[in-house]
Every structure is written in structure tokens, then in C-alpha cells.
Amino acid sequence: MRISLPAALCATALLLGSNASATSTNNWLGYNGSYPGDRYSTLTEINRSNVAHLHAVCVFQYGELGPAQTAPVIANGVMYVTGDETTYALDATTCKLRWKNTYVNTSVKSGIANRGVALLDGKLFRGTPDSHLIAIDAATGHTLWDVKVSDSSDGSNTVAAPLAWDGKVFIGIAGSEDGVKGKIMAFSATDGKPLWTFDAIAGGDDPGAATWGNASATATGGGGTWSSFGLDTATGALFVPIGNPGPDFSADYRPGANLYTSSIVALDANTGKLRWYYQLVPHDYHDWDAAAPPALYRGANGKPMMSFAGKSGILFTIDYATHSLISKVPVTTIVDADKPFTTEGTHFCPGTLGGVEWNGPAYSPHDKRVYVNAIDWCSTVRLGEVRYVRGTAFLGSGNGMGVKDAQGGTGWLTAVDPLTGKIAWRYHAPALMVAAVTPTAGGVLFTGETTGEFDAFDSSNGKLLYRFNTGGSVAGGIATYAVGGKQYVAAVSGNQSRTSVKGGGAPSIFVFSL
Amino acid sequence: MCALAFALGALPAPAVELTLAPDEITAAVGEGGAMAARGEGYVIGSYLLFSVDDALHIAEDDQTIEAVVVATPYERLRFQAYLLAHEGRPAPGQGDQFLARDRGVLEIVVYAHSRGPGDREFMQHFGAGALASAGTTRDAVQVTSTDPVIDSYYLSNGTVVKRWLGQVTYRFDLRNDPALAAATAPATLSFLDDRGAVRRYTLTLAGYR
């Protein structure tokens, strides 16, 4: 499963320096809070001894319908969140609206969610439903520039939260379910000028091109990107989760491992060149993409480590310097993972709405554990025809994305020692667990459930310490930050999507404090 | 759907073979398995009686029948073997129930799509079918259809539309019709489509293995 490039390309030791974790400050500066994306906060005002006294300080309702999967970004007391087409700046302590930016689509709207903004040098960057990337003045909300990333008429879109660093903005396109051929691009943060492109489907002289046994299948090969990225600022390595191959289910159409689908790829952030990759699921035929960005951190053994998980429901931890596997832990029910698909229907777990979705693992150096949410829900898929009609579903299925088990799904929050792979504790929820997980130095872990609960657990033992029902499905980001010396926690509620079967509600931001 | 030539003249069999000998079973299973192994799809070949040029586009006249396949026991076994191999399951054996059930039966499989996105039941409206040759007519003893599947098509102006698609199968019991099965003169297949219009196709049964 692990394939390394020549040593000259991969001798990139992770040098997680003191500036690596932006969450050590009072801000939350990206999808996962920091460039390495370990999601850990050193804030301690809210801790296991007082978290039970938490209360909701304010609520901001978008006043619009649709998915609420944004990751709040907080800088200097201002919170930035997104809807499909809207971007909001809020006072992070009162939820008072500072400004609103509404994007007007200029071509086909193919994306139905947005996962948030990137912030760099006073500019916000976000994708749009019609596959553009725009820059917004963080102070005024005015649009600064707007570039087209791809032709959205083929089903591609930019739902991922970009990452911005060193004068560049990184974003990828999603759309594997429509047979879109994925790519990652870098643009100038100054004016949106394209800088480089990396094709998520290996071809030509790329390492891995031979893993496509049917070369013509690469044109519709999938490999979308739909959450966000991780970055090692010391080495300039950009980590990109790559989605499933297309067609999703008729895998015989695309014999081979189908690189770089269902993989984490490490790119040179300055050039877009591939450094190395790790494929979670070779020749995926379950829609088990790698969706969430990895968490980079220095492990308890002092080594640079990376934990990541995808819809296959397995949490991987590798040694970043050697790319060798350290542990591999199932974090949800896995059944009939190797059973071939048939025209009568094949039942398997995790199903097409299972495993780890767009919010990935977090690492707490306080507890020396990785935490990750996962969905436990099986599906039955029937093999069907492979028909490509541009801009529509390209699945190779006789029943769309399959039929999910009628009894509904549940969720798991799992705490794992990444060095040993031992599970420290697990919480089994009656709801789907798809929200972000945020551990802190205060010994608490914040997350949410699709039945509407915002939860705070004791990160050492999984004991539930605080719960607040937001009235809407909690399936987006969970961020903690401080303003004026006071710690706050923001949770996104009201997700309306395939994961909202037990929730729904109105897209909202809830802010909590003591 | 592959628009392959109907190479009738090249086929050696003097009559459509409705009961397979052991070596024919072996051959059919081998052909189907080999096609799956090549990973290039199932090649209908000479069993394709009719097909539209492009099954992703809907022509101006809203052509709803995309293909008609002459599914002899040999072709059905070949397809079954292909499908099972494709799905990673064991190939049919000599004593397979599938073979016994189909002995003496000729099937005509009609691939079709609905005329609109709301007509999920369109296959239920297909009517009776018949085979006629040299003054002899045999009605289909059974008409079945698959569960419809929704999918996308292009209109001639490039617009993408949704249609239900599926297969309607006409089963003809020819066990007592050796003359029809061996007919070298052209036979006429007819059936009623979803609007009750008669669809006719000409075939020579003796040419099919």
C-alpha cells in the first residue's frame, strides 16, 4: 500500500517548529486551526473541572438553508464563516454581524456545501459553488479578485476550504461522483494568478501512471478534494487528501490501484511537484475516499507523525520522515470490505455515508492521543451500467449511491494511542459523528452530533462533562479561541445534507464560554 | 451498447441451439470469463439485432428503444459467466439450474428508456411479442422487465435530462418448434412498445448459436 519515491525526493523530515501550531495563540487560523492541523488548543481557561458551567453566549443564524459544514476561522476577535455563496464576519464574542459578502454564480452551480475560508495577510479566500476561488478583504468584506478554477458544467466545484501560505492559496476541485478528473492548484494570494497545477490522477510519466490499467478511464478518474489540507511550514510540504476514483462502484472499468485516488499526497507547496504519497485504499470501489486533511504532530516518541483517516473507517498513523506505518486502527464497523459487488446488491460497512468524512483526526500532546469521529452506517450497492453523461452522476451503480441500512446510522468518537494503536476509550453515539474534534490543554475535547448536541468530554477517559442541544445537526467545525483573555468555543449547527437525517435545523453558529 | 456488425453469414450452426451440449457449455463459460478477464466489457457481437448509434443521446424522435438482443441459451450462459466472473463469483457449472431453466427457450431482450423523467413504470406498458416465420407464429410465453434505473441522457441541443432505463425480455418456448428454430428464411420479431406501437425486426434464427 505504501509506495515511496526516490530518497532524494522524500528526505523531508518534518520540522514542526514553535510556529507550527497557530492554535497555541488565541486564534483559530484555518480549517484545522493551524497549518499542521493537529487541532490542539493550548487554552486552559475552560477545563475539565469547570466545563460543566459552560453556557451559550450568542447564536448567529445564517437565515439561509443548506449544508452547514463550514469551519470557523477566528483572528483577533473576528470570526469568519461561510454558507454556499455567503461569507460572514462576526464579532467572535457577541455573534454580531460585521459584514456579509454574497457571491453571485456566473456558471453552473455544482457544489452544495462550503467548508470555510483561509486567511492570510488581511485577505480571506474561499471556493464557490461554480468552481471559482475568490479573495475577500477581511476588514470590509469587499471582493478583491475572482478566478475560475474549473468549468463547473462537468460537475466540478470548490467546496473545500482553501489553505493560504507564503503568498499562495491552495485549493482543489471536487466532483468524483460526476467523473471529474481531480486537480490541486495554487494561486497567487495577491491577484489570483495561477501558479501551478497537480493532477490528482496519475498519468504520463507520473509515478503511479501504470496503476490505471485502462488508460481511457483516467479521463473520468475522479480524485476530487472536498475538505481542506495540511501543511508543514518547515519543509513546504502540502498534504492533500484525494477522493475516490470514478466510476465509484464499477471498478472493473478502471483496473489497477488507480493512483492517486483515496490517498494522501505530499506536494511541494512551491512547485506542486509530488514528493510522496500514501494510498489508503488501492482500487477503491466502495466510495471510500480520503476526504479529511491529516493531522501533523510530533509524537510522544519525538518523531514527526501524521494521522489520517477516510471513509474506509480506518485511522492510519505513519512516521512522517520514513513514511512507514506505525498503527492502523478501525474506528467504526467494517464488514465485507473485500466482498465483490454484484448486480443483485452487496451489503458492506462502512457504507457510502460512513467512516470518517470531512472532519479528520486531532492530536493532543497533553493526552498523547489521537481523537477521531466516524459514522457507523452500512449500505447496499447494486452494480450497474457505466455511462458517462457530462455533469451528472458517474457511478456504475444500479441504485445510485446505494441504499443505507433502514435502521439508520450511529457514530463513534474514538481516542487512540497512535504509537501502539490501542484504543484508550470510545463513545458510541445514537447520532452520526461527523463534526470536528477539538482537544485542549484543559483536558477537554469538544465535538458535536447530528442530533444537535454540542458535547464536551474529558479527553482522558471519555466521560461526558457538558452537553447543549443546539436544535440542529452539528456537522461542521468546532473552534476554540480567546478574546480579551477569555476562552470561547464556536460550534456550527444546522447542517442540512445527507448527514442530517436525524438533525437538520437552521444553519447557525453557537458560541460558548464560562 | 456496442454497435457491432450482425455477422450472420459467418455463423456455422444450422439451427438456433436451444439445448447446449457439454462442450458448448464449456465454450460459453470460457468466452464469458475471458471477456471479464480482459476488462473491456461484454461484447454482444452477432447477437445484437438492433442498436442506436449513440445510447447516451436521445434523438429528435425520442427513440426509446436503444437495442434488441437475441439471447439464445448460449448467449445467456456466456453473459451469465461474464457477469459472475466480473462479480468475482464462481462460473456456472454443467449442472447449473440456470441451464435447466432455460433449455429450449429463446429470449429477446429489449433495452429501452422512458420518454420522460416521471414515467418510472414505462416498461410495464410494453405489450405482447411474437415470432413469425414461414406461416408459423409463436407468441411470447412471458414478458418480464427489470427494476428501472434512473440515469442521464443528452438531448440534441446538449441539454441533460433524466430518464428511467431498463430491459424488457420476451421469452419464446421453442421446444416444440424445431422447424422455427431451424428456419433459414427470415423471421419477424414483433412486439408492442410502451405506446402500443408495433416494433418489427427481421432475424434468421438458424444463424444463431
Interface residues (C-beta under 8 A of the other chain):
Chain A: G213 N214 D252 Y253 P255 P340 F341 T342 T343 L383 G384 E385 R387 Y388 V389 R390 G391 T392 A393 G398 N399 G400
Chain B: A36 G39 A55 L56 L83 H86 E87 G88 R89 D147 V149 I150 D151 S152 Y153 Y154 V160
